[in-house]
């Protein structure tokens, strides 16, 4: 059965700008790309109209380019497919820079189509004209300057160039950038021109639905047929992993060989029975640390570990460090990696042949110590008094679907205390505090199921514009706002007391009830832990038109730091 989207590509268009834009958008949809994030602007009109007129394209429109970029990141993370961003010229495109950096650092396939002024309007004081070529420096894995549309340039140049850029993402995941210089006219005209002769090189393409050039990537394995593991004491460390099947392969590997698993909150394995839960806090105990230093090999899957103490343990350990990740990026912040396997976790595991029996005694000692030391933590995760720790842990342990963890304190609390089976997302490529609301909304919209965001007050203020995106959601979306009146995380750092508030924490004295009213968001501010749990369960069932709920947990700026200091001392001095 044929649909309207299968109709041959039309040869009739108002002008050459709209034809080129339509060719680009059509080719993108033929690569199974459907999400197009658009910021309003005049110079990008040909691209915007091409998206609006293509039935295979889904448009997401937002007025703020910075937020739009992070919204696209959320869609990209949740779908694991490329997402297109369209902006006009000038600072509009510059506002995408933070999202482009995060996309490169997190291996996400963003596609930026930036409209530009033509060559004759650059560097001559023309309005809204800046140097946009290579504006993102080396962060895109592919860049191409597209000249102003003209019939002097054959249309197959346009399609084959686009296909080349998309093919580069099959080899190395990351953002790509096409800068398109449009001359006027930019808008549709009543009279359509016949471009049949011009489109002759695309005769086959216009009658079919496949891309113009199909690239077929070959990925021959360079792994040895057998990877020998002549060790009996092996630590398995897992960083950020989005693919659930890869995570499960690692878990089964650890279960099969009785290996201790140190699962970052981003690993999708924190809830595993094999995980040495709360290891970040337990590493404060000398006996626990000394036991781990007995390891003969550390196998690390993926990157971006949250725990500084675990990273330090890896650095201090004399055991070889093997790092496994499909990405070509260097993953070695301690400069101690001895083997680097650029392959998937499952492929690596299939090649592994243990040469020694696992040391069950060593493994059991680790597990027993973990159980004894973890008893110290329940006082804080189950406290009746509401705080940042118990509210975060409760949400994560009761969120059935997905959660984006903000940077700073939120993700560290989760890594230390939670035991969640919720799918965890993060922006830990560059670990900025910008765009977190927008990213979370992008994830929620793509998944179209109940979702949540745990975020600090400074990060929340930083991305306030993106609350406007919440109206696009139709499933429960819960924002847990940890408001400690400024950058509470700086209490963890040795900052001089005289400069701490003015130059680092920046207390603001704000709460956000009126903000929520402005954006038509449900707002609650619980004063006890039991109230918080009740409000959370209500929010989780909220399928009304305004399905977003903000739960604001206000605490003293130093409370969490004080609690952590006490916990660390108790763990350190525990009699075991």
Residue pairs with C-beta under 8 A, 6 or more apart in sequence:
4 55
5 55
5 56
6 209
8 206
8 207
9 22
9 23
9 26
9 199
9 202
9 205
9 206
10 22
11 194
11 195
11 196
11 199
11 206
12 192
12 193
12 194
12 195
13 19
13 22
13 192
13 193
13 195
14 185
14 187
14 188
14 189
14 191
14 192
14 193
15 185
15 189
15 193
16 149
16 150
16 151
16 195
17 46
17 149
17 182
17 183
17 185
17 186
18 46
18 49
18 50
18 188
19 149
19 155
19 195
19 198
20 46
20 149
20 155
20 158
20 180
21 46
21 47
21 49
21 50
22 50
22 53
22 54
23 155
23 158
23 159
23 202
24 47
24 50
24 113
24 158
24 162
24 178
24 180
25 36
25 47
25 50
25 51
25 54
25 57
26 50
26 54
27 159
27 162
27 163
27 211
27 212
28 36
28 57
28 84
28 111
28 162
28 166
29 54
29 56
29 57
30 209
30 210
30 211
31 82
31 163
31 166
31 211
32 81
33 81
33 82
33 83
33 84
33 111
34 56
34 57
34 58
34 81
35 58
35 60
35 72
35 75
35 79
35 81
35 83
35 84
35 446
36 51
36 57
36 58
36 59
36 60
36 83
36 84
36 85
36 86
37 60
37 61
37 62
37 68
37 69
37 71
37 72
37 75
37 83
37 84
37 85
37 86
38 44
38 47
38 48
38 51
38 59
38 60
38 61
38 62
38 68
38 85
38 86
39 61
39 62
39 63
39 64
39 65
39 68
39 85
39 86
39 87
39 88
39 92
40 48
40 61
40 63
40 88
41 48
41 87
41 88
41 89
41 92
41 115
42 88
42 186
43 88
43 89
43 115
43 116
43 117
43 128
43 182
43 186
44 86
44 87
44 88
44 89
44 113
44 114
44 115
44 182
45 115
45 186
45 187
46 115
46 182
46 186
47 86
47 113
47 115
47 180
48 86
49 187
49 188
51 57
51 59
51 86
52 59
60 68
60 71
60 72
60 75
60 445
60 472
62 68
62 71
62 438
62 466
62 468
62 469
63 465
63 468
64 95
64 465
64 466
64 468
65 87
65 92
65 93
65 95
65 96
66 95
66 96
66 98
66 99
66 434
66 435
66 465
67 435
67 437
67 438
67 463
67 465
67 466
67 469
68 85
68 87
68 96
68 438
69 85
69 95
69 96
69 98
69 99
69 100
69 110
69 435
69 438
70 98
70 99
70 102
70 427
70 434
70 435
70 436
70 438
70 439
70 442
70 463
70 466
71 438
71 439
71 441
71 442
71 466
71 469
72 83
72 84
72 85
72 99
72 110
72 442
73 83
73 99
73 102
73 103
73 106
73 108
73 110
73 427
73 435
73 438
73 439
73 442
74 404
74 425
74 438
74 439
74 440
74 441
74 442
74 443
74 444
74 445
74 446
75 83
75 442
75 443
75 445
75 446
76 82
76 83
76 103
76 108
76 109
76 110
76 442
77 106
77 108
77 242
77 425
77 439
77 442
77 443
78 402
78 425
78 442
78 443
78 446
78 447
79 446
80 242
81 109
82 109
82 110
82 111
82 166
82 169
83 109
83 110
83 111
84 110
84 111
84 112
84 113
85 96
85 99
85 110
85 111
85 112
85 113
86 113
86 114
86 115
87 93
87 95
87 96
87 112
87 113
87 114
87 115
88 115
88 128
89 114
89 115
89 116
89 117
89 128
89 129
89 130
89 132
90 128
90 129
90 130
91 130
92 114
93 112
93 114
93 132
93 135
93 179
94 130
94 135
96 112
96 114
96 136
97 135
97 136
97 139
98 430
98 432
98 434
98 435
99 110
99 435
100 110
100 112
100 136
100 139
100 140
100 175
100 177
101 136
101 139
101 429
101 430
102 108
102 427
102 429
102 430
102 432
102 435
103 109
103 110
103 139
103 174
103 175
103 429
104 139
104 140
104 141
104 174
104 175
104 429
105 429
105 430
106 427
106 428
106 429
107 173
107 174
107 327
107 329
107 429
108 173
108 174
108 175
108 429
109 169
109 173
109 174
109 175
109 176
110 174
110 175
110 176
111 165
111 166
111 175
111 176
111 178
112 136
112 140
112 175
112 176
112 177
112 178
113 178
113 180
114 132
114 135
114 177
114 178
114 179
114 180
115 180
115 182
116 122
116 129
116 132
116 179
116 180
116 181
116 182
117 126
117 128
117 129
117 181
117 182
118 148
118 181
118 182
118 183
119 148
119 181
121 129
122 129
122 130
122 131
123 129
123 131
132 179
133 143
133 145
133 179
134 143
135 177
135 179
136 143
136 175
136 177
139 174
139 175
140 174
140 175
140 176
140 177
141 168
141 169
141 172
141 174
141 175
141 176
142 164
142 165
142 168
142 169
142 176
142 177
143 176
143 177
143 178
143 179
144 161
144 164
144 165
144 177
144 178
144 179
145 179
145 181
146 158
146 161
146 178
146 179
146 180
146 181
147 153
147 181
148 181
148 182
148 183
149 182
149 183
151 195
151 198
154 201
155 198
155 199
155 201
155 202
156 201
156 202
156 212
159 202
159 205
159 211
159 212
159 213
160 212
160 213
161 178
162 178
163 211
163 212
163 213
163 214
163 215
164 213
165 176
165 178
166 176
166 215
167 213
167 215
167 217
168 176
169 176
170 215
170 217
171 217
172 327
172 328
173 327
199 206
202 212
205 212
221 343
221 347
222 342
223 341
223 343
223 347
223 348
223 351
224 351
225 351
226 351
226 352
226 353
227 341
227 348
227 351
227 352
227 353
228 353
228 355
229 297
229 352
229 353
229 354
229 355
229 356
230 355
230 356
231 296
231 297
231 355
231 356
232 296
232 356
232 357
232 358
232 359
232 362
233 294
233 295
233 296
233 297
233 358
233 359
233 362
234 257
234 259
234 295
234 296
234 297
234 298
234 299
234 358
235 259
235 260
235 262
235 292
235 295
235 297
235 298
235 299
235 319
236 250
236 253
236 254
236 259
236 260
236 261
236 262
236 299
236 300
236 301
237 262
237 264
237 298
237 299
237 300
237 301
237 305
237 310
237 314
238 247
238 250
238 261
238 262
238 263
238 264
238 267
238 269
238 300
238 301
238 302
239 264
239 266
239 267
239 300
239 301
239 302
239 303
239 304
239 305
240 264
240 266
240 267
240 302
240 303
240 304
240 426
240 428
241 247
241 250
241 266
241 267
241 268
241 269
241 301
241 302
241 345
242 268
242 425
244 268
244 423
245 346
246 301
246 344
246 345
246 346
247 267
247 268
247 269
247 345
249 345
249 346
249 349
250 261
250 267
250 269
250 301
250 345
250 349
251 261
251 269
251 272
251 274
253 259
253 349
253 352
254 260
254 261
254 272
254 274
255 274
257 354
257 358
258 358
258 360
258 363
259 274
259 358
259 363
260 274
260 276
260 363
260 366
260 367
261 269
261 272
261 274
261 275
261 276
262 275
262 276
262 279
262 310
263 269
263 270
263 272
263 275
264 270
264 304
264 305
264 306
264 307
264 415
265 306
265 405
265 411
265 414
265 415
265 418
265 420
265 424
266 304
266 306
266 405
266 424
266 426
266 428
267 301
267 302
268 423
268 424
269 275
270 277
270 418
270 419
270 420
270 421
270 424
271 419
271 420
271 421
276 282
276 366
276 367
276 370
277 370
277 374
277 419
278 370
278 373
278 374
278 377
278 416
278 417
279 307
279 310
279 370
280 306
280 307
280 309
280 310
280 415
280 416
281 373
281 377
281 416
281 417
281 567
281 568
281 571
282 288
282 369
282 370
282 373
282 374
282 571
283 289
283 292
283 307
283 309
283 310
283 313
284 309
284 568
284 571
284 572
285 369
285 373
285 571
285 572
285 574
285 576
286 572
287 369
287 576
288 366
288 369
288 370
288 373
289 313
291 362
291 365
291 366
291 369
292 313
292 317
292 366
293 313
293 316
293 317
294 362
295 317
295 319
296 319
297 319
297 320
297 322
298 314
298 317
298 319
298 320
298 321
298 322
299 322
299 324
300 314
300 321
300 322
300 323
300 324
300 331
301 324
301 325
301 345
302 324
302 325
302 331
302 345
303 325
303 327
303 329
303 331
304 426
304 428
304 429
305 311
306 411
306 412
306 415
306 428
307 415
311 333
311 334
314 321
314 334
314 336
315 334
315 336
317 336
320 338
320 339
321 334
321 336
321 337
321 338
321 339
322 337
322 338
322 339
322 340
322 341
323 331
323 332
323 337
323 339
323 340
323 341
324 341
324 343
324 345
324 348
325 331
325 341
325 342
326 342
326 343
326 344
327 342
328 342
331 337
331 340
332 340
341 348
369 576
372 574
372 576
373 571
373 574
373 576
376 567
376 570
376 571
376 574
377 417
377 567
380 387
380 389
380 390
380 417
380 563
380 567
381 389
381 390
381 393
381 417
382 390
383 389
383 390
383 529
384 528
384 529
384 530
385 528
385 529
386 526
386 527
386 528
386 529
386 531
386 532
386 553
386 555
387 553
387 555
387 559
387 560
387 563
388 409
388 413
388 482
388 484
388 488
388 553
388 555
388 559
388 560
389 413
389 417
389 560
389 563
390 529
391 480
391 482
391 529
391 532
391 551
391 553
392 410
392 413
392 414
392 417
392 418
392 454
392 480
392 482
393 413
393 414
393 417
393 418
393 419
394 529
394 532
394 533
394 536
395 403
395 452
395 454
395 478
395 480
395 536
396 403
396 414
396 418
396 420
396 422
396 424
396 454
397 418
397 419
397 420
397 422
398 536
398 537
398 540
399 420
399 422
399 450
399 452
399 478
399 540
400 422
400 450
401 422
401 423
401 447
401 449
401 450
401 451
402 422
402 423
402 424
402 425
402 443
402 444
402 447
402 449
402 451
402 452
403 420
403 422
403 423
403 424
403 425
403 451
403 452
403 453
403 454
404 424
404 425
404 426
404 427
404 436
404 439
404 440
404 443
404 451
404 452
404 453
404 454
405 411
405 414
405 424
405 425
405 426
405 454
406 433
406 436
406 453
406 454
406 455
406 456
406 459
407 426
407 427
407 428
407 431
407 432
407 433
407 436
407 459
408 433
408 456
408 458
408 459
408 487
408 488
408 489
409 456
409 482
409 484
409 488
409 489
409 560
410 454
410 455
410 456
410 482
411 426
411 428
411 454
412 489
413 560
414 420
414 424
414 454
416 564
422 452
425 439
425 440
425 443
427 435
427 436
427 439
433 456
433 458
433 459
433 462
434 459
434 462
434 463
435 463
435 466
436 453
436 455
436 459
436 460
436 462
436 463
437 453
437 455
437 460
437 463
437 464
437 466
437 467
437 469
437 479
438 463
438 466
438 469
440 451
440 452
440 453
440 455
440 477
440 479
441 466
441 469
441 470
441 472
441 473
441 477
442 469
443 451
444 451
444 473
444 475
444 477
445 472
445 473
448 474
448 475
449 475
450 475
450 476
450 477
450 478
450 540
451 475
451 476
451 477
451 478
452 477
452 478
452 479
452 480
453 477
453 478
453 479
453 480
454 480
454 482
455 479
455 480
455 481
455 482
456 481
456 482
456 483
456 484
456 487
456 488
456 489
457 481
457 482
457 483
457 484
457 485
457 486
457 508
457 510
458 486
458 487
458 506
460 479
460 481
460 483
460 512
461 508
461 510
464 515
467 515
467 519
467 521
468 519
470 477
470 519
470 521
470 548
471 519
471 520
471 546
473 547
473 548
474 543
474 545
474 547
475 543
475 547
476 539
476 540
476 541
476 542
476 543
476 547
476 549
477 547
477 548
477 549
478 536
478 539
478 540
478 548
478 549
478 551
479 521
479 548
479 549
479 550
479 551
480 551
480 553
481 512
481 550
481 551
481 552
481 553
482 488
482 553
482 555
483 510
483 511
483 512
483 552
483 553
483 554
483 555
484 554
484 555
484 556
484 557
484 559
484 560
485 507
485 508
485 509
485 510
485 554
485 557
486 501
486 505
486 506
486 507
486 508
486 557
487 504
487 505
487 506
488 505
488 557
488 558
488 560
488 561
490 500
490 504
490 505
491 500
491 505
491 557
491 558
491 560
491 561
492 561
492 564
495 504
501 507
505 557
507 557
511 525
511 552
511 554
512 523
512 550
512 552
513 523
513 525
513 552
515 521
516 522
516 523
516 550
517 523
520 546
521 546
521 548
521 549
521 550
522 539
522 542
522 546
522 548
522 549
522 550
523 549
523 550
523 552
524 535
524 539
524 549
524 550
524 551
524 552
525 551
525 552
525 554
526 532
526 534
526 535
526 551
526 553
532 551
532 553
535 549
535 551
536 551
538 549
539 549
539 551
542 549
